[in-house]
Amino acid sequence: MGGTGTLTVHTGRNEDRLIVEIRDTGAGIPPEVRPRIFEPFLTTKPVGEGTGLGLDISYRIVVNKHDGDIRVQSEPGDTRMIVLLPMRRG
């Protein structure tokens, strides 16, 4: 968010899923990057400022270990990472 803006965290429940939504008012994720954001080593930061592993690791933990899902909605001024986790594992 470039040192400014608002970061908001919401939690809730929808039927049998826990929902955690992280929202910011930053510039958004460029449309050409969105389909690739969970790829390992993908970063939009300059060299030396990020490894590009955060979302890859998050995805593997949420989806592969906990049978959940991560969804992304982004436009300038409103980017949301929505994590859905089952209340009970099958």
C-alpha positions as semicolon CSV with decimal commas, in nm:
position;residue;x (nm);y (nm);z (nm)
1;M;0,000;0,000;0,000
2;G;0,301;0,225;-0,021
3;G;0,297;0,316;0,347
4;T;-0,055;0,461;0,331
5;G;-0,405;0,321;0,311
6;T;-0,615;0,093;0,524
7;L;-0,576;-0,276;0,601
8;T;-0,889;-0,447;0,732
9;V;-0,938;-0,801;0,860
10;H;-1,284;-0,956;0,882
11;T;-1,375;-1,298;1,011
12;G;-1,698;-1,486;0,989
13;R;-1,871;-1,811;0,918
14;N;-2,071;-1,929;0,618
15;E;-2,246;-2,259;0,685
16;D;-1,962;-2,506;0,750
17;R;-1,673;-2,273;0,660
18;L;-1,468;-2,020;0,850
19;I;-1,397;-1,707;0,645
20;V;-1,102;-1,474;0,693
21;E;-1,092;-1,173;0,460
22;I;-0,791;-0,944;0,441
23;R;-0,866;-0,625;0,252
24;D;-0,652;-0,326;0,160
25;T;-0,698;0,005;-0,015
26;G;-0,373;-0,011;-0,212
27;A;-0,309;0,001;-0,585
28;G;-0,442;-0,350;-0,648
29;I;-0,290;-0,649;-0,824
30;P;-0,232;-0,588;-1,195
31;P;-0,467;-0,798;-1,413
32;E;-0,178;-0,967;-1,594
33;V;-0,032;-1,087;-1,261
34;R;-0,354;-1,213;-1,096
35;P;-0,365;-1,556;-1,266
36;R;-0,010;-1,625;-1,143
37;I;-0,009;-1,490;-0,787
38;F;0,017;-1,832;-0,623
39;E;0,317;-1,940;-0,833
40;P;0,639;-1,992;-0,637
41;F;0,897;-1,713;-0,672
42;L;0,655;-1,473;-0,843
43;T;0,717;-1,124;-0,710
44;T;0,640;-0,776;-0,834
45;K;0,896;-0,622;-0,599
46;P;1,244;-0,510;-0,705
47;V;1,532;-0,759;-0,675
48;G;1,628;-0,811;-0,313
49;E;1,295;-0,696;-0,169
50;G;1,094;-1,017;-0,182
51;T;1,125;-1,387;-0,253
52;G;0,778;-1,440;-0,395
53;L;0,710;-1,736;-0,168
54;G;0,446;-1,595;0,067
55;L;0,135;-1,669;-0,136
56;D;0,269;-2,002;-0,263
57;I;0,327;-2,118;0,094
58;S;-0,009;-1,980;0,208
59;Y;-0,186;-2,162;-0,074
60;R;-0,017;-2,493;0,005
61;I;-0,105;-2,468;0,374
62;V;-0,467;-2,362;0,327
63;V;-0,555;-2,580;0,027
64;N;-0,331;-2,886;0,058
65;K;-0,309;-2,922;0,436
66;H;-0,649;-2,793;0,549
67;D;-0,881;-2,862;0,251
68;G;-0,960;-2,490;0,227
69;D;-0,953;-2,231;-0,048
70;I;-0,801;-1,890;-0,113
71;R;-0,974;-1,643;-0,343
72;V;-0,854;-1,308;-0,469
73;Q;-1,054;-1,005;-0,579
74;S;-0,861;-0,698;-0,682
75;E;-0,913;-0,359;-0,830
76;P;-0,740;-0,033;-0,745
77;G;-0,844;0,073;-0,395
78;D;-0,999;-0,263;-0,301
79;T;-0,799;-0,584;-0,292
80;R;-0,929;-0,882;-0,095
81;M;-0,769;-1,213;-0,006
82;I;-1,044;-1,444;0,112
83;V;-0,943;-1,758;0,299
84;L;-1,207;-2,027;0,347
85;L;-1,142;-2,311;0,589
86;P;-1,372;-2,601;0,670
87;M;-1,499;-2,602;1,028
88;R;-1,450;-2,979;1,030
89;R;-1,228;-3,191;0,814
90;G;-1,394;-3,478;0,631
